[in-house]
Amino acid sequence: MLTIGLTGGIGCGKTTVTQLFKKLGAPIVDADEIAHELVQPERPALKKIIEVFGRCFLQQDGYLNRKKLRQHVFDERSKKEKLEKILHPLILSEMLIQLDAVNFAYGIMSIPLLFETNYQKKVGRVLVIDCAEETQIKRVIKRDHTEQATIKKIVHQQCSRVYRLNNADDVIKNNSSIENLTVQVSALHRSYLEISTRNTP
């Protein structure tokens, strides 16, 4: 199967794009969704997180207090790396298992931190969803009701827009309408089907 690593900065519209691909029949495995599943009560990943960071990050109902943990590791690289060391290998492993279980010409792995984790080497092509930084910020403020300063901090912690674009095989520009986005997704869908057919022995 041709694997597509889909990525982009916060607020670029990755979820909207994956939903459009899904409508066309493409299987999607989402790193964020899998990360959420992996830290459910009684899962090994949650037990390891609590072992490393402490029971103070557990809610009374036994679920991980994701917001509290995110705030705890946000500004400290060493803590962030500890969390990533626990989660990232498990996330990648589960993504590959899920893709292996489907039968389609290509599959999309939606990984927000594709370049930051160096996982671009594990996919056949890299698809970057791109928009202007000011557009990212406006969207996230509207979506999450987060302060602008916090969003800018997140944007600047991720790899740069220039780096993503320079290392992309394909780019979807998400600066205008859903209709324009749909046209771009449909064109890439046809392209991926063609590439997959060419690569089939």
MOFEN-V144027 format. One record per residue. N is the residue number from 1. RES is the residue in three letters. D_LAST is the distance of its C-alpha to the last C-alpha in Angstrom with 1 decimal. Layout:
BEGIN
n=N res=RES d_last=D_LAST
n=N res=RES d_last=D_LAST
END
This chain:
BEGIN
n=1 res=MET d_last=11.7
n=2 res=LEU d_last=12.8
n=3 res=THR d_last=16.4
n=4 res=ILE d_last=19.3
n=5 res=GLY d_last=22.5
n=6 res=LEU d_last=25.3
n=7 res=THR d_last=28.7
n=8 res=GLY d_last=32.0
n=9 res=GLY d_last=35.7
n=10 res=ILE d_last=38.0
n=11 res=GLY d_last=38.8
n=12 res=CYS d_last=36.0
n=13 res=GLY d_last=34.8
n=14 res=LYS d_last=31.7
n=15 res=THR d_last=32.6
n=16 res=THR d_last=33.1
n=17 res=VAL d_last=29.8
n=18 res=THR d_last=27.9
n=19 res=GLN d_last=30.0
n=20 res=LEU d_last=28.8
n=21 res=PHE d_last=25.1
n=22 res=LYS d_last=26.0
n=23 res=LYS d_last=27.6
n=24 res=LEU d_last=24.3
n=25 res=GLY d_last=22.7
n=26 res=ALA d_last=21.1
n=27 res=PRO d_last=21.7
n=28 res=ILE d_last=24.1
n=29 res=VAL d_last=25.3
n=30 res=ASP d_last=28.5
n=31 res=ALA d_last=29.9
n=32 res=ASP d_last=33.5
n=33 res=GLU d_last=33.3
n=34 res=ILE d_last=31.9
n=35 res=ALA d_last=34.6
n=36 res=HIS d_last=37.2
n=37 res=GLU d_last=36.0
n=38 res=LEU d_last=36.1
n=39 res=VAL d_last=39.8
n=40 res=GLN d_last=41.1
n=41 res=PRO d_last=44.1
n=42 res=GLU d_last=43.5
n=43 res=ARG d_last=40.0
n=44 res=PRO d_last=39.7
n=45 res=ALA d_last=39.0
n=46 res=LEU d_last=42.2
n=47 res=LYS d_last=44.2
n=48 res=LYS d_last=43.0
n=49 res=ILE d_last=43.8
n=50 res=ILE d_last=47.3
n=51 res=GLU d_last=47.7
n=52 res=VAL d_last=47.0
n=53 res=PHE d_last=48.7
n=54 res=GLY d_last=51.3
n=55 res=ARG d_last=52.2
n=56 res=CYS d_last=53.7
n=57 res=PHE d_last=50.3
n=58 res=LEU d_last=50.3
n=59 res=GLN d_last=51.8
n=60 res=GLN d_last=54.4
n=61 res=ASP d_last=51.8
n=62 res=GLY d_last=49.6
n=63 res=TYR d_last=47.0
n=64 res=LEU d_last=46.1
n=65 res=ASN d_last=48.1
n=66 res=ARG d_last=45.1
n=67 res=LYS d_last=47.3
n=68 res=LYS d_last=49.7
n=69 res=LEU d_last=47.1
n=70 res=ARG d_last=45.4
n=71 res=GLN d_last=48.8
n=72 res=HIS d_last=49.5
n=73 res=VAL d_last=46.5
n=74 res=PHE d_last=46.2
n=75 res=ASP d_last=48.5
n=76 res=GLU d_last=48.1
n=77 res=ARG d_last=45.1
n=78 res=SER d_last=45.6
n=79 res=LYS d_last=45.8
n=80 res=LYS d_last=42.7
n=81 res=GLU d_last=40.8
n=82 res=LYS d_last=42.1
n=83 res=LEU d_last=40.8
n=84 res=GLU d_last=37.4
n=85 res=LYS d_last=37.1
n=86 res=ILE d_last=37.6
n=87 res=LEU d_last=35.4
n=88 res=HIS d_last=32.4
n=89 res=PRO d_last=30.7
n=90 res=LEU d_last=31.3
n=91 res=ILE d_last=30.0
n=92 res=LEU d_last=26.7
n=93 res=SER d_last=26.2
n=94 res=GLU d_last=27.0
n=95 res=MET d_last=24.7
n=96 res=LEU d_last=21.7
n=97 res=ILE d_last=22.9
n=98 res=GLN d_last=23.3
n=99 res=LEU d_last=19.9
n=100 res=ASP d_last=18.3
n=101 res=ALA d_last=20.4
n=102 res=VAL d_last=19.0
n=103 res=ASN d_last=16.2
n=104 res=PHE d_last=15.4
n=105 res=ALA d_last=12.9
n=106 res=TYR d_last=14.9
n=107 res=GLY d_last=18.0
n=108 res=ILE d_last=21.2
n=109 res=MET d_last=23.2
n=110 res=SER d_last=26.7
n=111 res=ILE d_last=28.4
n=112 res=PRO d_last=31.7
n=113 res=LEU d_last=32.1
n=114 res=LEU d_last=28.6
n=115 res=PHE d_last=29.9
n=116 res=GLU d_last=33.0
n=117 res=THR d_last=31.1
n=118 res=ASN d_last=28.6
n=119 res=TYR d_last=25.8
n=120 res=GLN d_last=24.0
n=121 res=LYS d_last=22.4
n=122 res=LYS d_last=20.7
n=123 res=VAL d_last=18.9
n=124 res=GLY d_last=16.1
n=125 res=ARG d_last=18.7
n=126 res=VAL d_last=22.4
n=127 res=LEU d_last=24.2
n=128 res=VAL d_last=28.0
n=129 res=ILE d_last=30.5
n=130 res=ASP d_last=33.5
n=131 res=CYS d_last=37.1
n=132 res=ALA d_last=40.4
n=133 res=GLU d_last=42.2
n=134 res=GLU d_last=45.2
n=135 res=THR d_last=43.0
n=136 res=GLN d_last=41.5
n=137 res=ILE d_last=45.0
n=138 res=LYS d_last=46.4
n=139 res=ARG d_last=43.6
n=140 res=VAL d_last=44.0
n=141 res=ILE d_last=47.8
n=142 res=LYS d_last=47.5
n=143 res=ARG d_last=45.0
n=144 res=ASP d_last=46.4
n=145 res=HIS d_last=50.0
n=146 res=THR d_last=49.6
n=147 res=GLU d_last=51.8
n=148 res=GLN d_last=50.6
n=149 res=ALA d_last=51.3
n=150 res=THR d_last=49.2
n=151 res=ILE d_last=46.2
n=152 res=LYS d_last=46.6
n=153 res=LYS d_last=46.6
n=154 res=ILE d_last=43.3
n=155 res=VAL d_last=41.7
n=156 res=HIS d_last=43.0
n=157 res=GLN d_last=41.8
n=158 res=GLN d_last=38.2
n=159 res=CYS d_last=36.3
n=160 res=SER d_last=37.5
n=161 res=ARG d_last=36.2
n=162 res=VAL d_last=35.8
n=163 res=TYR d_last=33.7
n=164 res=ARG d_last=31.3
n=165 res=LEU d_last=31.0
n=166 res=ASN d_last=30.5
n=167 res=ASN d_last=27.6
n=168 res=ALA d_last=25.8
n=169 res=ASP d_last=22.6
n=170 res=ASP d_last=23.9
n=171 res=VAL d_last=27.5
n=172 res=ILE d_last=29.2
n=173 res=LYS d_last=32.9
n=174 res=ASN d_last=35.0
n=175 res=ASN d_last=38.4
n=176 res=SER d_last=39.2
n=177 res=SER d_last=38.7
n=178 res=ILE d_last=36.4
n=179 res=GLU d_last=35.7
n=180 res=ASN d_last=34.4
n=181 res=LEU d_last=32.3
n=182 res=THR d_last=30.8
n=183 res=VAL d_last=29.9
n=184 res=GLN d_last=28.1
n=185 res=VAL d_last=26.2
n=186 res=SER d_last=25.1
n=187 res=ALA d_last=23.9
n=188 res=LEU d_last=21.8
n=189 res=HIS d_last=20.4
n=190 res=ARG d_last=19.2
n=191 res=SER d_last=17.8
n=192 res=TYR d_last=15.9
n=193 res=LEU d_last=14.4
n=194 res=GLU d_last=13.4
n=195 res=ILE d_last=12.0
n=196 res=SER d_last=10.0
n=197 res=THR d_last=8.6
n=198 res=ARG d_last=8.0
n=199 res=ASN d_last=6.3
n=200 res=THR d_last=3.8
n=201 res=PRO d_last=0.0
END
